[in-house]
């Protein structure tokens, strides 16, 4: 029989993990004519869709609705019911957490099924099971319940998209009843009486914000001087102020040593000996990549000390036919980044035109209330001389639309290159900052100056008007 060369047959692509990165890689590979096999152990979309991004942001949407009802009286909207005496009484607003969690899990499952249907329509073969590398050109899949049944797939290109999982501490092991990781909260049927959140990073801050708004007493334990220690200091300051006004207890410079169950709840012991008692505890102390035990090191793939896979700007590992995308790689742990990496990896592997990814142009968002959106260089980097730039901040309190909406907290901050005035970054703290950051990201991507950004006509009144106002304030006067 005549042997068929790799160039005369379809390229075989095997993707381990069906999260946002694996999903996009599969679609791109199928579009470019490859024979694509996607291996996923739980469901298409992975943890991002089933237990992380989709359900958590759905919960946050509920919290925003509860906050809107709570604050409606500031805009002159009043809710009342007629009591037995016929006089109006203020109704009590409550959240049915069982219904909320049932809804968000249903949304997540529906999104997963929609993504699966997209892949099947594109001709992608989906295999349920645990995948691992058997060298740089073969993937072995455990498909049996006890790991007894195996399938093997030869591959010209392999994409590793195995994601990450919540970090667990031996002194605070989650039980899914009183002590939780963020993937376990959706089994709650009632709003916690007093939720203690350990960790004030993005995940901790988002859940603390959401549960505070739906009626839980919340204590946020932060080991640093301020919540959100890795973010813009001004933005973190606004969020901490909002948290405090909401009645949240923020314990700064406090580190949890252990978390234990009691007869009625939990007790968190801090390293200085203090204790905090509550009804439930959320451990939000970071995540670890799912890279152990899947044959990466045996295949010769280089890993960082954290266990993340080292990749370049096209998501390629040190092995030319193996790529890694998403949270398991050493890139920003964002679903948007995973998706872009998945597409870029396939374009590169299959010879299509590709633009290497620049993390400087990736916008990120923290879904607190208000939200924090950032892109590009930071003010800290400018102040430390890492980047040369000018900073301008304008508070939303001066914005006409913000006044109409009753928005009191937030700002727009732009960073422009010294001399040229080219936009190099920005921070927005506002309702729906995730939407407002887009024009700043576009300006950064296309290297627009603040003068060019200022020449764009915003709607009046609008929150985006503050972006134009900030850009006009940074006008460069030619010598």
C-alpha positions in Angstrom: 0.0 0.0 0.0 1.3 3.4 -0.9 2.0 5.6 2.1 0.2 8.9 2.2 2.3 11.8 3.3 1.2 14.3 6.0 0.9 16.9 3.2 -1.5 14.8 1.2 -4.0 14.2 4.0 -5.8 16.3 6.5 -3.7 17.6 9.4 -4.7 15.8 12.6 -5.3 18.1 15.5 -6.0 16.7 19.0 -7.1 19.2 21.7 -7.0 18.2 25.4 -9.6 20.3 27.2 -12.8 22.0 25.9 -12.7 25.3 27.8 -12.8 28.6 25.9 -9.3 28.1 24.5 -9.8 24.5 23.4 -13.2 25.4 22.0 -11.9 28.2 19.8 -8.9 26.2 18.7 -11.3 23.4 17.6 -13.5 25.8 15.6 -10.4 27.4 14.0 -8.8 24.1 13.1 -12.0 22.8 11.6 -12.4 26.0 9.6 -8.9 25.6 8.2 -9.7 22.0 7.1 -8.0 20.0 9.8 -9.2 16.7 11.3 -10.0 17.9 14.8 -10.6 15.8 17.9 -11.5 17.5 21.2 -11.1 15.6 24.4 -13.1 16.9 27.4 -13.8 15.2 30.7 -16.8 17.1 32.0 -18.5 19.2 29.3 -17.7 21.5 26.5 -16.8 24.9 27.9 -14.9 23.4 30.8 -14.9 25.0 34.2 -15.1 28.5 32.7 -18.6 27.8 31.5 -19.8 25.2 33.9 -18.5 26.3 37.3 -16.6 29.6 36.9 -17.2 32.5 34.6 -20.8 32.0 33.4 -22.4 31.0 36.8 -20.4 33.6 38.8 -21.2 36.5 36.5 -24.9 35.4 36.4 -24.8 35.6 40.2 -23.3 39.0 40.0 -26.1 40.1 37.6 -28.6 39.1 40.2 -26.7 41.1 42.8 -26.7 44.2 40.5 -30.5 43.9 40.1 -30.9 43.7 43.9 -28.7 46.7 44.3 -30.7 48.6 41.7 -33.9 47.9 43.6 -32.3 48.9 46.9 -31.0 52.2 45.5 -34.1 53.1 43.4 -35.4 55.4 46.0 -32.5 57.8 45.3 -34.0 58.3 41.9 -37.5 58.9 43.2 -38.8 55.4 42.6 -40.7 54.0 45.6 -42.1 50.5 46.1 -45.0 49.9 48.5 -47.8 47.5 49.2 -51.1 48.1 51.0 -51.2 46.8 54.6 -54.3 45.6 56.5 -55.0 49.2 57.5 -54.9 50.3 53.9 -51.8 52.4 54.4 -48.8 51.9 52.1 -45.9 49.8 53.6 -42.4 49.4 52.3 -42.0 45.8 51.0 -39.1 43.7 51.9 -36.7 42.8 49.0 -35.1 39.4 49.3 -33.2 37.0 47.1 -34.3 33.4 46.5 -30.8 31.9 46.3 -32.1 28.5 45.5 -33.9 29.9 42.4 -30.9 32.0 41.5 -28.5 29.1 41.6 -30.9 26.8 39.7 -31.1 29.5 37.0 -27.4 30.1 36.7 -26.5 26.4 36.5 -29.2 26.0 33.9 -27.7 28.9 31.9 -24.2 27.3 32.2 -25.5 23.9 31.0 -27.3 25.6 28.1 -24.2 27.5 27.1 -22.2 24.3 27.2 -24.7 22.5 25.0 -24.7 25.4 22.5 -20.9 25.2 22.3 -21.0 21.5 21.8 -23.5 21.9 18.9 -21.3 24.5 17.3 -18.4 22.0 17.4 -20.4 19.1 16.0 -21.7 21.4 13.2 -18.2 22.3 12.3 -17.2 18.6 12.1 -15.2 18.3 15.3 -15.1 14.9 16.9 -15.8 15.2 20.7 -14.4 12.4 23.0 -15.4 12.4 26.6 -12.6 11.3 28.9 -9.2 12.1 30.5 -6.5 13.0 28.0 -2.8 12.7 28.5 0.2 13.0 26.2 2.1 9.8 25.2 5.0 11.6 23.7 4.9 14.7 21.4 2.7 13.1 18.8 0.2 10.9 20.5 -2.7 11.4 23.0 -4.1 8.6 25.2 -7.6 9.0 26.5 -9.1 7.2 29.5 -12.7 6.7 28.7 -13.7 4.2 31.3 -15.1 5.0 34.8 -12.2 3.3 36.5 -9.7 4.4 33.9 -9.6 0.9 32.4 -10.7 1.7 28.8 -8.4 3.7 26.6 -8.4 5.3 23.1 -5.3 6.5 21.3 -5.0 9.3 18.9 -2.1 10.2 16.6 -1.6 13.9 16.2 0.3 16.3 14.0 -0.6 19.1 16.3 -1.6 18.9 20.0 -3.2 21.8 21.9 -3.2 21.5 25.7 -6.1 23.4 27.2 -6.6 21.8 30.6 -7.4 24.9 32.7 -6.9 25.3 36.4 -8.7 24.6 39.7 -9.1 26.4 43.0 -6.1 26.2 45.3 -6.9 24.3 48.5 -5.1 24.7 51.8 -4.6 21.7 54.2 -5.7 23.9 57.1 -8.9 25.0 55.4 -10.1 22.1 53.4 -13.5 22.7 51.7 -16.4 20.4 52.4 -19.0 21.9 50.2 -21.3 22.5 53.1 -19.7 25.2 55.3 -16.3 25.7 53.7 -16.3 26.3 49.9 -14.2 26.9 46.9 -15.8 29.2 44.4 -17.0 26.2 42.3 -19.0 24.8 45.2 -21.1 27.9 46.2 -23.9 27.1 43.7 -25.3 24.4 46.0 -26.4 26.9 48.5 -30.1 27.2 49.0 -30.2 30.2 51.3 -28.2 33.4 51.5 -25.5 32.8 54.1 -26.1 34.6 57.3 -22.5 35.6 57.6 -20.0 34.7 54.8 -16.3 35.0 55.5 -14.3 35.4 52.4 -10.6 34.5 52.7 -8.6 36.3 49.9 -9.1 39.8 48.5 -8.0 39.2 45.0 -10.3 39.3 42.0 -12.3 36.2 42.9 -12.6 37.1 46.6 -13.6 40.7 45.8 -16.2 39.7 43.2 -18.0 37.2 45.5 -17.7 39.4 48.5 -19.4 42.2 46.5 -22.1 39.9 45.1 -23.1 38.3 48.4 -23.1 41.6 50.3 -25.5 43.0 47.7 -27.9 40.0 48.0 -28.2 40.4 51.7 -25.4 38.4 53.4 -23.2 39.8 56.1 -19.7 39.6 54.7 -16.3 39.7 56.2 -13.4 40.0 53.7 -10.0 38.9 55.0 -7.1 40.5 53.1 -3.5 39.8 53.8 -2.5 43.1 52.2 -3.0 46.8 53.0 -5.8 47.1 50.6 -8.2 44.8 48.7 -7.3 43.9 45.1 -3.6 44.4 45.8 -2.6 43.8 42.2 -4.9 46.4 40.7 -4.7 50.2 40.2 -4.4 51.6 43.7 -7.1 54.3 43.1 -9.5 51.8 41.8 -9.0 49.4 44.7 -9.5 52.4 47.1 -12.9 53.1 45.5 -14.0 49.5 45.8 -12.9 49.3 49.4 -14.7 52.5 50.3 -17.9 51.1 48.6 -17.5 47.8 50.5 -17.2 49.6 53.8 -20.3 51.8 53.1 -22.3 48.7 52.3 -21.5 47.4 55.8 -18.9 44.8 54.8 -16.2 44.1 57.3 -12.8 44.4 55.6 -9.9 43.0 57.7 -6.7 44.4 56.1 -3.2 43.1 56.9 -4.8 39.9 58.2 -3.9 36.4 57.2 -6.0 33.3 57.8 -4.1 30.4 59.5 -6.9 27.9 59.5 -10.6 27.4 59.0 -12.7 25.0 61.1 -16.3 23.9 61.2 -18.3 24.5 64.4 -21.8 23.1 65.3 -23.5 26.1 63.7 -20.9 27.5 61.2 -17.2 28.2 60.9 -14.4 29.9 62.8 -11.4 31.4 61.0 -8.3 31.7 63.1 -5.9 34.5 62.0 -2.1 34.3 62.3 -2.2 36.9 65.0 -4.5 34.8 67.2 -7.7 36.6 66.4 -10.8 34.6 65.4 -13.7 35.4 63.1 -16.9 33.4 63.4 -19.4 33.1 60.6 -22.0 30.8 59.1 -20.0 29.9 55.9 -16.5 30.5 54.5 -15.3 30.9 50.9 -11.7 30.2 50.2 -10.4 32.4 47.4 -6.7 31.9 47.6 -5.8 31.5 44.0 -5.7 28.6 41.5 -3.3 26.0 40.3 -3.0 24.6 36.7 -4.2 21.1 35.9 -0.9 20.1 34.4 0.2 17.4 36.7 0.0 13.8 35.6 -0.9 14.3 32.0 2.5 13.4 30.5 3.8 16.9 29.8 7.3 16.6 31.5 7.7 13.1 30.0 7.1 14.5 26.6 9.7 17.2 27.2 7.5 20.2 27.6 9.0 23.0 29.7 7.0 24.1 32.8 7.3 27.1 35.1 7.8 26.5 38.8 4.1 27.2 39.3 3.3 24.2 37.0 2.1 26.5 34.2 3.2 25.6 30.7 5.7 28.0 29.1 4.6 29.3 25.8 5.5 32.1 23.3 3.3 34.8 21.7 1.6 32.3 19.4 0.9 29.9 22.3 3.6 27.4 21.2 5.6 25.4 23.7 9.2 24.4 23.3 8.0 21.4 21.2 7.2 22.7 17.7 3.9 20.7 17.3 2.5 21.3 20.9 0.7 24.4 21.9 -0.9 25.4 25.3 -3.7 27.9 25.8 -5.7 29.3 28.7 -5.1 29.1 32.5 -2.7 26.1 32.2 -0.3 28.3 30.2 1.8 31.2 31.6 -0.4 34.0 30.3 -3.1 36.1 31.8 -5.8 33.8 33.3 -8.7 35.3 31.3 -11.3 33.5 29.2 -10.7 36.1 26.4 -7.0 35.4 26.4 -7.6 31.7 26.3 -10.0 32.1 23.3 -7.5 34.3 21.4 -4.6 31.9 22.2 -6.7 29.0 20.9 -7.4 30.7 17.6 -3.8 32.0 17.3 -2.4 28.5 17.9 -4.4 27.0 15.2 -3.7 29.7 12.7 0.0 29.3 13.4 0.0 25.5 13.4 -1.9 25.3 10.1 -0.1 28.0 8.2 -2.6 30.7 8.2 -1.8 34.4 8.8 -1.3 35.2 12.4 -0.6 38.2 14.7 1.4 37.2 17.8 -0.6 38.1 20.9 0.5 41.2 22.9 -0.7 41.0 26.5 -0.4 44.8 26.7 -3.5 45.2 24.6 -5.6 42.8 26.6 -8.4 44.4 28.6 -9.4 42.8 31.9 -12.4 43.5 34.2 -13.3 42.9 37.8 -17.0 42.4 38.2 -17.5 44.2 41.5 -20.1 46.9 42.0 -18.8 49.2 40.4 -16.7 47.3 38.0 -13.0 47.9 37.4 -11.6 47.7 33.8 -8.0 48.1 32.9 -5.8 47.9 29.8 -2.2 48.6 28.9 0.5 50.0 31.1 -0.3 50.9 34.7 0.2 54.0 36.7 2.6 52.1 39.0 4.8 51.2 36.0 4.8 54.9 34.9 5.7 56.1 38.4 8.5 53.5 38.7 9.9 54.6 35.3 9.2 51.3 33.6 7.0 53.2 31.1 7.2 56.9 30.1 3.8 58.4 30.3 1.5 61.1 31.6 -1.6 60.4 33.8 -5.0 62.1 33.8 -8.0 61.2 36.0 -11.5 62.5 35.7 -14.1 61.5 38.3 -17.5 60.3 37.2 -19.1 62.6 39.7 -18.6 65.4 37.2 -20.3 63.4 34.4 -23.8 64.5 33.5 -25.1 61.0 32.7 -23.6 59.7 35.9 -25.5 62.3 37.8 -28.7 61.2 36.1 -28.1 57.6 37.0 -27.2 58.4 40.6 -23.6 57.2 40.1 -21.3 58.7 42.7 -18.3 56.3 42.7 -15.9 55.9 39.8 -13.5 57.6 37.4 -11.8 57.4 34.1 -8.0 57.5 34.0 -5.9 57.7 30.8 -2.2 57.1 30.3 -0.4 58.7 27.3 3.1 58.4 26.1 5.3 61.4 27.1 6.0 63.5 24.0 3.9 61.7 21.4 0.6 61.6 23.4 0.0 58.0 22.2 -2.5 56.2 24.4 -0.7 53.5 26.4 -3.3 52.5 28.9 -6.3 53.3 31.0 -8.5 52.4 34.0 -12.2 52.8 34.2 -14.2 52.4 37.5 -17.9 52.5 36.7 -21.1 50.5 36.1 -20.4 48.3 33.1 -16.8 49.4 32.9 -16.3 46.1 31.0 -18.1 47.8 28.1 -16.7 51.3 28.5 -13.0 50.1 28.3 -13.4 49.1 24.6 -12.7 52.5 23.0 -9.5 52.8 25.1 -8.5 49.3 24.1 -9.0 50.2 20.4 -7.0 53.4 20.8 -4.2 51.3 22.4 -4.3 48.6 19.8 -4.1 51.1 16.9 -1.7 53.5 18.6 -4.0 56.5 18.5 -3.0 59.7 20.3 -5.1 61.4 22.9 -5.9 64.1 20.3 -7.2 61.5 17.9 -9.3 59.9 20.6 -10.6 63.4 21.6 -11.8 64.0 18.0 -14.3 61.1 18.3 -17.8 62.4 19.0 -19.4 60.7 22.1 -23.1 60.7 22.7 -24.2 63.4 25.2 -25.0 62.6 27.9 -23.0 59.4 28.2 -20.4 57.8 30.5 -18.1 57.5 27.5 -18.1 61.3 27.3 -15.6 61.2 30.3 -13.2 59.3 28.1 -13.3 62.1 25.5 -13.0 64.7 28.3 -9.9 63.0 29.7 -8.4 62.8 26.2 -9.1 66.5 25.5 -7.5 67.4 28.9 -4.3 65.7 27.8 -4.1 67.7 24.5 -0.5 68.2 23.4 0.6 71.7 22.6 3.1 71.6 19.8 6.3 73.7 20.5 
